[in-house]
């Protein structure tokens, strides 16, 4: 127990002591080492002596002609350099945190947004924030929210509202849903479709877990669709879903940003547009409430709203 108490009382080495010792270990000359780190020679000598006292070992063998490292000094010089390098990296990382739009940004995106909005997002980041290391993770909403809460993700791009405590939403835009069907369908190419059109159509939806499925079902309920109306769920992604539509298995709902990409792959597909107000969804950024990077993310949201002007969406007014 006496040994433990004595160890606790040992004074910890300071960074200035480690810096002085590392300089001496590199130059093997007190005057040159002092000049290299901008310290007076007496101060450097005192720092090295204080480090030896703190560690309880002799680091330097001083002779009248030259300076040598002791065996302990040889070993601990390697550790001392590593400590100073780690502190330097820590300071660089802190500087990156203080400077907005630098360092790593881990962005989570839902599958029904990623393929259609990421080109605009990536272009904006590359042009406006070249020092930002953007890392993209495509996952379903529940997984993204878990990642945000755990600190695995910094920012989410997804459909809202979420209604999750501790998460702040930054709206980006609203987009209408479009009815997608075969070319020869009775509603192909039509505009001004009433929502009630959805009541009895054979509807194809995404698998469980996709928020777009839940949104589509909400729209159908609002349109008066009964529980017994046929709903076929066989697709894990929108690309598969529209191919099933092209094969005559039914119709589906696509967000407006996905229409050009998904229907352009198959000439057998056609679209129909609802009368105003059309069923729609809102896409937003989501962050942890009180995030240290909240102001940075607010600025990014503003920039993204501007970048969305080229898309078939409605950008809400700020404030």
C-alpha positions in Angstrom: 0.0 0.0 0.0 2.9 2.4 0.8 4.2 1.8 -2.7 0.9 2.7 -4.3 0.6 5.9 -2.3 4.2 6.9 -3.3 3.3 6.2 -7.0 0.3 8.4 -6.7 2.4 11.3 -5.3 4.9 11.1 -8.3 4.8 14.3 -10.3 3.7 13.7 -13.9 6.1 14.8 -16.7 5.1 18.1 -18.4 5.0 18.5 -22.2 7.8 21.1 -22.0 10.0 18.5 -20.2 9.2 15.9 -22.9 9.8 18.4 -25.6 13.2 19.4 -24.1 14.3 15.8 -23.7 13.2 14.8 -27.2 15.2 17.7 -28.6 18.3 16.6 -26.7 17.8 13.0 -27.8 17.6 14.2 -31.4 20.6 16.6 -31.4 22.8 15.1 -28.6 23.8 18.7 -28.0 22.3 21.0 -25.4 22.9 24.3 -27.3 21.6 22.9 -30.6 18.6 21.3 -28.9 17.7 24.6 -27.1 17.9 26.5 -30.4 15.7 24.0 -32.2 12.8 24.4 -29.8 13.3 28.1 -28.9 14.3 27.6 -25.3 17.3 28.9 -23.4 20.1 26.4 -22.7 19.7 26.6 -18.9 15.9 26.2 -19.1 16.3 23.2 -21.3 18.9 21.6 -19.0 16.6 22.2 -16.1 13.6 20.7 -17.9 15.6 17.5 -18.7 16.8 17.3 -15.1 13.2 17.7 -13.8 12.0 15.0 -16.1 14.7 12.6 -14.8 13.5 13.4 -11.2 9.8 12.9 -12.2 10.5 9.5 -13.9 13.1 8.4 -11.4 15.6 7.4 -14.0 18.7 8.9 -15.6 18.1 9.8 -19.2 21.3 11.6 -20.2 24.9 10.8 -19.6 26.7 14.1 -19.5 30.5 14.3 -20.2 32.8 17.2 -20.8 32.9 16.4 -24.5 29.5 15.2 -25.5 26.0 14.2 -24.6 24.9 10.5 -24.6 21.6 8.8 -24.0 21.5 6.3 -21.2 19.9 2.9 -22.0 16.7 4.1 -20.3 17.0 7.4 -22.3 17.2 5.4 -25.6 14.0 3.6 -24.7 12.0 6.5 -23.3 13.0 8.8 -26.2 10.9 6.7 -28.5 7.9 7.0 -26.1 8.5 10.7 -25.7 8.4 11.3 -29.4 5.2 9.3 -29.7 3.5 11.4 -26.9 4.5 14.6 -28.6 3.3 13.4 -32.0 0.0 12.4 -30.4 -0.4 15.7 -28.8 0.3 17.4 -32.1 -2.4 15.3 -33.8 -4.8 16.2 -31.0 -4.2 19.9 -31.5 -4.6 19.5 -35.3 -7.9 17.7 -34.7 -9.1 20.4 -32.3 -8.2 23.1 -34.9 -10.3 21.2 -37.5 -13.2 21.1 -35.1 -13.0 24.8 -34.5 -12.8 25.4 -38.2 -16.2 24.7 -39.8 -16.6 22.3 -42.7 -13.3 20.5 -42.0 -12.6 17.0 -40.7 -15.0 14.1 -41.0 -18.8 14.4 -41.5 -20.6 11.0 -41.3 -23.9 11.5 -43.2 -26.7 8.9 -43.0 -29.2 8.8 -45.9 -32.3 6.7 -46.5 -32.4 4.5 -49.6 -35.4 6.4 -51.1 -33.4 9.6 -51.0 -29.7 8.6 -51.6 -29.7 7.8 -55.4 -31.6 10.9 -56.3 -30.3 13.7 -54.0 -26.7 12.6 -53.4 -25.4 13.9 -56.8 -26.5 17.4 -55.8 -25.2 17.0 -52.2 -21.8 15.7 -53.3 -21.4 18.4 -55.9 -22.2 21.1 -53.3 -19.7 19.7 -50.8 -16.9 19.3 -53.3 -17.4 22.9 -54.7 -18.1 24.7 -51.4 -16.5 22.6 -48.7 -13.4 21.0 -50.2 -11.8 20.3 -46.8 -14.8 18.4 -45.6 -14.3 14.6 -45.5 -17.9 13.4 -46.2 -18.6 9.8 -45.4 -22.0 8.5 -46.6 -24.0 5.6 -45.0 -27.2 4.4 -46.6 -29.5 2.8 -44.1 -33.2 2.6 -43.2 -34.6 5.3 -40.9 -34.6 3.3 -37.6 -30.9 2.3 -38.1 -30.0 5.9 -38.9 -31.7 7.2 -35.8 -29.9 4.6 -33.7 -26.6 5.6 -35.3 -27.3 9.3 -34.6 -28.1 8.6 -31.0 -25.0 6.5 -30.5 -22.7 9.0 -32.1 -21.9 6.7 -35.0 -23.4 9.3 -37.4 -23.3 13.1 -37.3 -26.1 14.1 -39.6 -29.1 12.5 -41.3 -30.8 13.1 -44.6 -34.3 11.6 -44.5 -38.0 12.0 -44.6 -39.8 13.7 -41.7 -41.5 14.2 -39.4 -39.7 11.8 -37.1 -41.2 12.8 -33.7 -38.1 11.6 -31.9 -37.0 13.3 -28.7 -33.5 14.7 -28.8 -33.5 15.1 -32.6 -33.8 18.5 -34.3 -35.1 18.6 -37.9 -33.9 21.1 -40.5 -36.4 21.1 -43.4 -35.0 21.1 -46.9 -37.9 20.7 -49.3 -41.3 19.1 -50.0 -41.9 16.9 -53.0 -45.1 15.4 -54.5 -45.8 11.7 -55.0 -46.4 10.6 -58.5 -48.4 7.6 -59.6 -46.4 5.2 -61.8 -48.1 2.6 -64.0 -47.8 0.7 -67.3 -48.0 2.8 -70.5 -51.4 1.4 -71.5 -53.0 2.0 -68.1 -56.2 4.1 -68.0 -54.5 6.8 -65.9 -51.3 6.9 -67.9 -50.2 10.4 -68.7 -53.1 12.0 -66.8 -52.9 15.1 -64.6 -55.3 16.2 -61.9 -55.9 12.7 -60.6 -57.9 12.8 -57.4 -56.4 10.9 -54.4 -59.5 8.7 -54.4 -57.9 7.1 -57.5 -55.8 5.0 -55.1 -58.8 3.3 -53.5 -59.0 0.2 -55.6 -55.8 0.1 -57.7 -53.4 -3.0 -57.2 -50.7 -1.1 -55.3 -47.1 -2.3 -55.0 -45.1 -1.0 -52.0 -41.6 -1.4 -50.5 -40.8 -3.9 -47.8 -41.4 -3.3 -44.1 -39.0 -0.9 -42.6 -39.0 1.7 -45.4 -40.5 5.0 -44.3 -41.8 5.5 -47.9 -44.0 2.4 -47.4 -45.6 4.0 -44.3 -46.1 7.3 -46.1 -47.7 5.6 -49.1 -50.1 3.7 -46.7 -51.0 6.9 -44.9 -51.8 8.5 -48.3 -54.0 5.5 -49.2 -55.9 5.7 -45.9 -56.5 9.4 -46.5 -57.8 8.5 -50.0 -60.3 6.1 -48.4 -58.6 2.9 -49.3 -60.0 0.0 -47.3 -57.9 -2.6 -45.4 -59.0 -5.3 -47.9 -57.7 -3.5 -51.0 -54.9 -5.5 -52.5 -51.3 -4.4 -51.6 -48.4 -6.5 -52.8 -45.1 -6.1 -51.0 -42.3 -7.8 -52.9 -39.6 -5.1 -53.5 -36.7 -4.1 -51.3 -35.9 -1.0 -53.5 -37.5 1.5 -55.8 -35.7 0.1 -58.9 -37.2 -3.3 -58.4 -40.6 -1.8 -57.6 -40.9 0.0 -60.9 -39.8 -3.0 -62.9 -42.6 -5.0 -61.2 -45.0 -2.2 -62.3 -43.6 -2.4 -65.9 -44.3 -6.1 -65.8 -48.0 -5.5 -65.1 -48.2 -6.5 -61.5 -49.7 -3.2 -60.3 -49.0 0.5 -59.8 -46.9 2.3 -57.3 -46.1 5.8 -55.8 -42.7 7.4 -56.4 -41.4 10.6 -54.8 -41.0 13.2 -57.6 -37.2 13.3 -57.3 -37.0 9.6 -58.2 -39.3 9.7 -61.2 -36.9 10.7 -64.0 -34.2 8.1 -62.8 -36.5 5.2 -62.3 -39.0 5.6 -65.1 -36.3 6.5 -67.6 -35.0 2.9 -67.5 -38.1 1.4 -69.0 -40.2 2.7 -71.9 -43.1 0.6 -70.7 -43.7 2.9 -67.7 -45.9 6.0 -67.6 -46.8 8.5 -64.9 -49.9 10.2 -63.6 -50.0 13.4 -61.4 -52.4 14.2 -58.6 -54.5 17.3 -58.3 -53.3 20.0 -55.9 -52.7 19.6 -53.1 -50.9 16.5 -54.2 -49.8 13.9 -51.6 -46.2 14.7 -50.6 -43.4 14.1 -48.3 -40.9 16.5 -46.6 -37.1 15.8 -46.7 -34.9 17.3 -44.0 -31.6 17.1 -42.2 -31.7 15.7 -38.7 -29.1 16.3 -36.0 -28.8 15.6 -32.3 -30.4 18.5 -30.4 -27.6 20.5 -28.9 -24.9 19.2 -31.2 -21.7 21.1 -31.1 -21.8 21.4 -34.9 -25.4 22.7 -35.0 -24.5 26.1 -36.5 -22.4 24.4 -39.2 -25.3 22.1 -40.0 -27.7 25.0 -40.2 -25.4 26.6 -42.8 -25.2 23.4 -44.7 -29.0 23.1 -44.7 -29.3 26.6 -46.1 -26.8 25.8 -48.9 -28.6 22.6 -49.7 -31.9 24.4 -50.0 -30.3 26.6 -52.7 -28.9 23.5 -54.4 -32.4 22.0 -54.6 -33.7 24.7 -56.8 -32.9 22.6 -59.9 -35.0 19.8 -58.7 -38.8 19.4 -59.0 -39.4 20.2 -55.3 -40.8 23.0 -53.2 -38.3 24.7 -50.9 -39.9 26.1 -47.8 -39.1 29.7 -46.8 -36.6 30.0 -44.0 -37.8 31.2 -40.7 
